[in-house]
Amino acid sequence: MISTTTTDAVDLPLERWRQDVIAHVAAGYRFAGVYAAHDMETAQLHALLVGDSWVSCLRTRLAPDAEGTTSYPALTPEVPAAFWYERALHDLSGVVPLGHPRLDPLLLARQPGQPSPRPGYINHAALDRHVHSSATEPRGPVDVGGGGVFTLPLGPVRSGVYESIEFLIETPGEDIPHLNIRPHYKHRGIAKRFETLPLADGILVAERVEGVSSVAHALAFAHAAEHLTGTTPPRRARLVRVIHAELERIANHLEVVTRLCDAAGIAVPLARFGWHKESIMRLISALCGNRFGRSVVRVGGISAPPRLEPAELSTRLAAIIHRIRRDRDALMVNASFLDRLRGTGHLDASLAASHGALGPVGRGSGCGDDARKRSYDGYAELPGGDAAVVDDQGDALARLRVRWGEIDASAELIRCTCDRLAPLADSAVIVPVQVVDGFALGWAEAPQGEVLYGLEVRDGAIGRCFARTASLHNMLLFHDVFGGDIFTDFPFIEASFGLCYAGVAM
């Protein structure tokens, strides 16, 4: 370990901090999260903001009052995108955002007297006291009244292999005037799992924040660590990272297609696209030995060269993409399938823009943000590496069209990357990393959208690691897309969002 370094962050007094966050959002910067890091009795608030070419963090320190309560004036009344973040902050850190309109439990349904985990405060024993019993779990909130209105709980356990989450659907029978979301059943204490780990081992946890986006999370963590330590991975490693990230994107988009086909009850496309996804997963496994691309990304590069030659990878992928396009063309003229998607789950473009909607959810409503535009790894040298696929219709069909476009774009990125890898067969894939203390940010574009990591190293080990998923950011918008839709549209809307609920609850 060498001397302390701090990057990406500006420290401010509380009043100035709040004013600056609100002013930046009003000026068009995207609000990307707020969280706390604890150190003994104080808490340091971090607000993440994203511009066209940068990500930054504004910080302020809070001390408890005479009664032991740590609080600050909530951002949510002026910055609606902070609504869920401040609920999560209250659950995990016990910090009270004064004036927040609704502090119902979101990520952790604590019982009276249970302490908050306080991420960043190194005390693993506290985590063991967060066992909650379903027998004493409070009933969900009710927001809609009137004759014939009832609450239909969907989940947390559902048929098939869908992740556990509870949707409380308030309905008179068909329409869905209000929806409450309770994701805490998936809470795994991820923020506490990072604490005290050596920097190199943090990727093991990052890969499991959202298992279906293991590569993207590993990249975001590695980018933060490399930014902090001033490390530049070898060119060969940077290019291999692109291949794994884009294969992961293709697999996730194909999963969304299969779920849409399943919701429509069309068996042949369901089987065909399930096969295509499996083909991609097997290609990933042949490339690195793991179907999810785990244990590939390392701080400073990658763990080992790919097991397939670039030419063979390119040829095998081209054959899979050819089959995908043929089946896509047949599916996209299926009138009964398209009728279920057209106009369904409409996300208003102005709402998407004001919230800063991410990934295919945002790009399906005209928001062109893509973390790859803030170039990292090999994207800077690839043609089309910063081109987002955008549709402005805002419905489930638009989100599907975005994914089709991204599958094509990913295939082309991988082809170009393979061409550049061929001459680098004997070059290095990793460089040494010298650990330093400090704070840094890292990001990557997951299939669901931008992943952001705020990493703090203390005394040579991880003190606090904030993993912000696109699923958490976009899930709040799921409340707002049921106008004019009915209960049978629910599976189409849910599938079209393509979110990972493990990444929501963490």
N, C-alpha and C positions, 0 to 999 in steps of 0.2 A: 504494500500500500504506500502511496506517496501523497503529496500535499493535497488539501481539499480544493475542489473546483466546483463552481456552480454555473450552470448554463440555463438558458431558456426562461428564466424566472425574474420577476421584478417584485421586490418587497415594498409594501405600502402600509400606511396606517389604515385602520378599518374603514373610516369614513371615505377616505380617498380611494381605497380599494373598491368599495361599492360603487362610487361615482364613476370610476374608470371602467368597470365592467359594463355598467349600463350605457355609458357613452360609446364604448366600442361597439356594442350590439346595435345601438341606434345608428351608428355610422356604417353599418352593413357587415361587420365582422360576425362570424358564426359562433354562437355560444356552444361549447363542446363539452361542458361538464364542470361540476364543482365537487370537491371532496376535501377531507381533512386528514392530516397526518398528526399523530399524537406523540408527544415527548414529555414524559412525566405528567404534570398537571396542565400543561398548555396544549392548545391545538392550533395548527397552522392551516388556514383555508387556502386552497388552490383553485383558481378559476381558469379554465382552459378556453382559449380563443383561437379561432382559425381564420387566417386571411387567405388571399389568393396564392401566396407563395410561402407562407410561414405558419407556424403554430407557436403560441407563446403562453406563458402562465403568469397570472397576477396572484401574489400571495399576501396574506396578512395573518398576524398572530392574535389568538384569542386567549384570554385568561378567565378562569371561573370567577363568578361573583362571590359575595360573602356567604351565600347559601350553597355554593358548590356547583351552580349551574353555568354552563358555557353557552352563550347565545350571541346572535348578531341579527341585524335587520334583514329579513328574507329578500332574496333577489326576485323570486317568482312574480310578485305583483307588477314589476317592470320588465322582467325577462321570463315570459311564460315557458320557454324551453327549459328553465331550471326546475320545473315543477317536480318531476320524478327524482332528479338528482338531489334535491334538498330533502325529499322524503328518505332516500337511501342514506344520505348523510346523517339524518336524525336516527335512523335505525342502527347504523353501524358505529357511529361515533358519539351518539348521545348529545350532539350539539343541536341547540334549538334555533331554527330559523324563525324569528319572531315575525308574525304577520303572514305566515304561510297559510294558504286557504284550507289545506287538508293534510294533516300529518298522520293519516292512517298508516299502519305498518305496511311496508312494501317488500323489502328483502328479508326481513327478520322479524317474525311475530314474537316479540319478547313478552314474557310473563311479568306481572308486577314484581318489582324487586330484583329482576335480573339485570346485571350490568351490561352495558354495550361492549362490544369487542374492542373498540378503540384501535383501529389499524394504525400501526406505527409505534404503539406502546407495547413493548416486548413482554408479554405475559400470557403464555399459551394456556395457563390454567383457566383463564377467564373464558376461553372458547368452550371448554368442557361444560360450562354452566348454561349453555344456550340450547339445551334440549327442550323442545316444547311438545306437549301432548295434544293430539287432535281432540281429545275429550274435553279439554278446557279452552280450545281455540275459540276466539270471539267470532260471532256471526258476521257475515259480510255486510257492508253498508247498503242502504236502500236509498235511491235517488229519485225514483219515479213513483208517483202515486196515482190513484184513480181507479174507477171501476174496472174489474177484470184484469188488472195488471198484476203479474206475479214474477218472482225471480226464479229463473231456471239455472241451476248450477251445472256448468259443463266442465268436468274434471274435478279434482286434479288427475285422477286416473281415468284414462280413456281407452277405447279399443285400439288394437294394433300396437305399434311401437312408438307412438307419439310421446314427446316429452311431457312430464307432469307440469300442469299449470291449471289454475282454476279461473274460468270465465263466469262471472255472474251476469247473466243476460236478463235484463228487466224488459218484459215484453207483455203485450196483451194477447199474444198467441202467434203472430206472424212477424210483424214489424219489430225492429230492435231500436227503441228510442234511447236506450242507455246501456252501456257495458262497463262493468268493473273488472279489473284484471288483478289477480292475486298470484304472483309468481314465486312466493317465498318457499314453496314446497321443494324447490330445486336448490335452495341456498346451501352452499358447501363451505363457506368461510374462506373463500379464495384469497381475500386480502390478507388474512392472517397466515395463510400457507406460505406466502413469499418471505415472511419475516425471518431473519437470521440466516437465510440461505446464502452460500457463496454466490457471487455474481454469475458464474458459469452455470450453476444449477437452477437459476431462476427460470430458464427456458423450459425445464421439465414441468413446472407449474403452468407457465404461459401456454404450453401446448394443450393443456387440459381445461382452460377456461371455457373454450368452445371447441369441443372435439372435432367438429366438422370443419373448423377453420384453424386447425393446428398450425399450419405453415404461416398464415397471416399473423397469428399471435406471436409465434416464435420470432418472426421478422420484426414486428413492432418492438418487442422486448430487446432484441439484438441491436436494433437501430438506436434505441435509447442508451444502451450500454456502450455502444461504439461512439456515439456522440459524446458521452461523458468522458470516455477514456481517450478520445482522439484517435480511434482506430479506423483504418480503411481496409476492408477485406480485399483480397486479390480479385482481379477482374474475372477470373474463371468462376470463383465462388459467387460473385455478384450475378453472373449470367445464369448459373445453375439455380440460384434462388428464384429468378424469374420463372423458370420452367416449372418448378414445384408450385409456386403461387398460382400460375395460370392453369395448371392441371387441376388444382384444388377448386378454382373458380368454375371450370367446366363441370366437374363432378357435382358441385352444389347446385348449379343451374339445372342440370339434368334431374336432380332430386326434386326440384320444384315442379318441373314438367311432369314427372311421374305422379306427384301428389295431385296436380290439377287433373290429370287423366283419371286417377282413382276417384276423385270427387265427381267427375262426369260419368263414371261407370262405363268407360270404354276400355275393354279388356286388352285388345290387341296393342294399341299405343302404350298402354300401361306396361305390358310385358316388354315391348320393344325398347322403350326408353329406360326401363329398369336394366335391361341388358346393356344398353349403351353406357349407363353409369357404371355398371359392374366392369365393363371393359376398361374404362378410364381408371377405376380403382386398381385393377390388376396391372395396368401399365405403370401406375405410381409404385406399386409393390415391386414390380420388376426393376424399376429404376433405383430404388433405395432400400427395399426390404420391408417396408411398412406401408400399408394401404392408405394411411392418413398422412404420409410424409413426415412422420415424427422422427426425431433424432437426426435430422438432416442439418438444420440450421444451428450454428454455433456462434457465440460471440467472437467475432473476428473472421468469420467465413462459414464453411460447411464442414461436416464431420468427415466426409470421404468423397472421392469422385463418383459420378453416376456409374451404375452397373451396366448401362446400355450405351453404346456408341451414339453420338449425335445423329448420324445418318439413319441408324436403325430406329431410334426414337421418333424421328421425323416421319419415317415411312409408316410406322405402326399407328401413329396418331392420325396421319392423313387418311388411312383406311377407315378408322373409327369415325372421323368427322364426315367422310363421304356417306357413311351409313346414316349418321345422325341427320344430315341435310336431306337425304331422301325421305326419311320418315317425317321430318319436320314439314316438308312441303305437302305431304299427304295430310298431316294433322291440321295444318293451317287453312285448309279448305273444307274442313268438317263443320258444316253449318251448326249442328246441335252443340258442338264443343264451343265454337266461337260465340254463340248466343249466350252461353252461361257466363262468359267473361266480359263481353262488351258492356260497358256502363256499370259493371259490378265493382263495389268497393272503391268508389271514386274518391281520390284524395285531391282536394282543391289545390291548385298550383300556388295560390297566395299563402295558404296554410303551410304547405310543404316548404316554401321559401322562408317564411318567418321562423319556422321551427328548425330549419337547416336539415331537412330530410336527407338521409344518406343512401348510398348504394342504389340498386334497382328501384327501391321504393321512391327515392327522391328523383332519380333520373326518369322514372315513368311519369313524373309530374313536372317535368321541365327543369329540374335542378341539375346542373351539369357538374357538380363537385365530384372530384375523384382524387383520392390521396396520391395516386400515381403522378398527378400533375406536379406535386412537390417531390420531384424526382428522387428516387433512391435505387440502390442496387443497379441492375443493368438497364432499367427503363430509359435512362437518359440517352443511351446510344441506339435505341431501337425505334424504327419508324412506327408511328402510331401508338407509342408507349404511353402518351399522355392524352389520348383521344377518348373521351367518354361517349358512350352510346346513349342518346337522349330521346325521349318521346314525351309529348306534352298532353296526352289525352287523360292521364291520371287514373285510369281504371286498371282492373286486373289484366286485361288484354295488353295494355301499354306496358305493364311491368313484364309480361311474358315476351313482348317484342324486344324490350331492352335486353333480356337474357339471351334471346337468340342472337342478337347483334354482338353481345359480349362473348358468346361461345365462338363465333367466327373470328372476332378480334383476338381472343386468347390463342386460338389455333395458329393464327398468323404470327403472333408474337413468339410463340414457341418455335415455329419454323425459322424465323429470322435469328432467334437465339442459337438454335442448333447450328446454323451456318457460321456463326461467330465462334462457337465453341470448338469446332473441328481443329483449328490450328493451335489450340491451347492445351492439347492432350497431356503435355508433360509439365504444365505450370502448377504453382502452388494453389491450395484450396483454403488455407487458413494461415493467419499470422498471430503471433503472441499478443496478449492483452495484459497491460499493466493496470491493475485495479486502483481507482482513486475514489475518494469520498466526494459527494456532491449530488446535484440534481440535474436530470436531463429528460427530454421528451423524445419519444419515438413513435412512428406511425407506419401503417401499411394499409393497403386497400384489400380487405377481405371480400369474399363473395357477397356478404350482406352489406358491405360498405366500410367506411373508415374505422380502423382500430387505432386507438390512442393509448399510449403508456406513459405514465409519469413515474419515473424511477428515482428513488433516493437511496444512496449508499452511505452507510454510517460505519465507521471503524472496519472498513473492508468487507462488510456484509450488507445484504439488502435490509434496509430499515423500513421502507414503505414502497409498495408498488401498486399503483392504481391502474387497473386494466379496464379501459372504457370501450365497450363493444358497440357496434352499430345496432345490434339487436336491442340493447337497453335504450339507446337514443330513439330508435324508430318505434318501439313498442307503444309509446305514449300516443302516437298517431293512430294506432289501431282503434282507439275510442271513437275516432272522428270520421270513419269511412263507411258507416252503415246507413246513412241517410238515403231512404228510398229502397233499401234492400230488405230482404226477408230472411227468416231463419235458415232456409235451405241454401242461401248464398254464403253462409258462414264458412264452410270448408274451402270454397274457392277463394274467398278473401284471405283467409288464414294462409293457405298455400301460396298465394301470390305475394304475400309479404316475405315469405322465406326466412323467417327469423329463427334463431336458436334460443330456446327458453333457458338453457343452462347459462348462456351469455347474458340473459336478463337478470337472473337471480344471483348468480355467482356465489 
